[in-house]
Amino acid sequence: MKNNIFAETYTQVQELKKQYNAAKAAEDEAGMQAARDAYNLLMDGISTAGENSVRIYRLYEEARDCGNEYIDFHEVVRDKDVDGMIGALRENGISHFTFSSGWSGAVDTAWLFTQNDCRLEGLVEINSPHKAFGSDEYEKAHGYLFSIG
């Protein structure tokens, strides 16, 4: 299986957050700065993979934080970005994603996914990135589940 830089980076970021919080609790400024520096280095590594990889990492992080199994494209996806985004997912061994964008033209974007060797598998319920008012629970959203060929 291909290395998933997004999963690897996410795991490392979670560890750095723990290190940062421990340093903060100990009032260790040098430890806090070391965690920040290591985080910035990780993000620089994602940046070198290109603009699509930066966007996909942010969505990967958001999906994991929200408790979703798959990356969810919930924002506008420009037509010119579809090929590169699907390519970045494919290169990292990601086999599925959801698409829950409600923007106009979303059906056309879904069509472009199919033209990039993605298969619509059905509709699913996911956690949106928004928490319900006064709650720690994420609001539910609906999206298309795609597999990547």
TANORGI-V43938 format. One record per residue. D_FIRST is the distance of its C-alpha to the first C-alpha in Angstrom with 2 decimals. Layout:
d_first: [D_FIRST;D_FIRST]
This chain:
d_first: [0.00;3.78;6.57;8.77;12.16;14.03;12.95;13.44;16.70;17.87;17.66;19.58;22.05;22.84;23.68;25.80;27.63;28.55;29.78;31.73;33.34;34.31;35.84;37.62;39.05;40.30;41.65;39.72;39.65;37.97;35.10;34.78;34.77;32.17;29.79;30.66;30.12;26.69;25.78;27.17;25.21;21.90;23.15;24.18;20.67;19.50;22.64;21.88;18.86;21.57;23.53;20.96;18.52;21.50;22.33;18.90;18.70;22.15;21.25;18.17;20.59;23.23;21.15;20.20;23.82;25.18;23.17;21.26;17.90;17.15;18.19;21.65;23.41;26.94;28.72;29.90;27.26;29.09;28.71;28.00;25.00;23.08;21.44;20.31;19.09;17.03;15.70;14.74;12.97;11.08;10.30;8.80;6.57;9.76;10.85;14.41;17.32;21.02;23.97;27.23;29.30;32.93;34.09;36.03;33.96;30.96;31.19;31.12;27.98;26.35;27.52;25.87;22.49;23.11;24.10;20.72;18.97;18.66;20.20;22.61;22.05;25.05;26.64;25.62;27.35;25.79;27.29;28.76;28.84;32.55;34.22;37.17;40.50;41.49;38.35;35.10;33.49;31.49;33.05;31.32;30.28;29.19;26.56;24.80;21.33;19.23;16.00;14.34;14.35]
